[in-house]
């Protein structure tokens, strides 16, 4: 398979509490993140197209919607593109 996404992804290990309108709070384990979205490891109890609200370091609250799930992984698209030109002290990389 040829990779067609253009966004640079950063490997991370970061858990966030996501708020879902029907299920309430749920934990997402982010494995990689880019300026447009992130991938989580583990099953999620929501369907494609559903939205969650998460808080990311530096970025703050942001909404994301589930794009895909496959074998214990899931991909979310952020509601807006995270600016890649942030200065190093405001970097997207999660520690």
Secondary structure in CASP SS format (residue, H / E / C, confidence):
PFRMAT SS
TARGET T0000
AUTHOR 0000-0000-0000
METHOD secondary structure of the structure
MODEL  1
X C 1.00
X C 1.00
X C 1.00
X C 1.00
X C 1.00
X C 1.00
X C 1.00
X C 1.00
X C 1.00
X E 1.00
X E 1.00
X E 1.00
X E 1.00
X E 1.00
X E 1.00
X E 1.00
X E 1.00
X E 1.00
X E 1.00
X E 1.00
X C 1.00
X C 1.00
X C 1.00
X E 1.00
X E 1.00
X E 1.00
X E 1.00
X E 1.00
X E 1.00
X E 1.00
X E 1.00
X E 1.00
X E 1.00
X C 1.00
X C 1.00
X C 1.00
X E 1.00
X E 1.00
X E 1.00
X E 1.00
X E 1.00
X C 1.00
X C 1.00
X C 1.00
X C 1.00
X C 1.00
X C 1.00
X C 1.00
X C 1.00
X C 1.00
X E 1.00
X E 1.00
X E 1.00
X E 1.00
X E 1.00
X E 1.00
X C 1.00
X C 1.00
X C 1.00
X E 1.00
X E 1.00
X E 1.00
X E 1.00
X E 1.00
X E 1.00
X E 1.00
X E 1.00
X E 1.00
X E 1.00
X E 1.00
X C 1.00
X C 1.00
X E 1.00
X E 1.00
X E 1.00
X E 1.00
X E 1.00
X E 1.00
X C 1.00
X C 1.00
X C 1.00
X C 1.00
X C 1.00
X C 1.00
X C 1.00
X C 1.00
X C 1.00
X H 1.00
X H 1.00
X H 1.00
X C 1.00
X C 1.00
X C 1.00
X C 1.00
X C 1.00
END
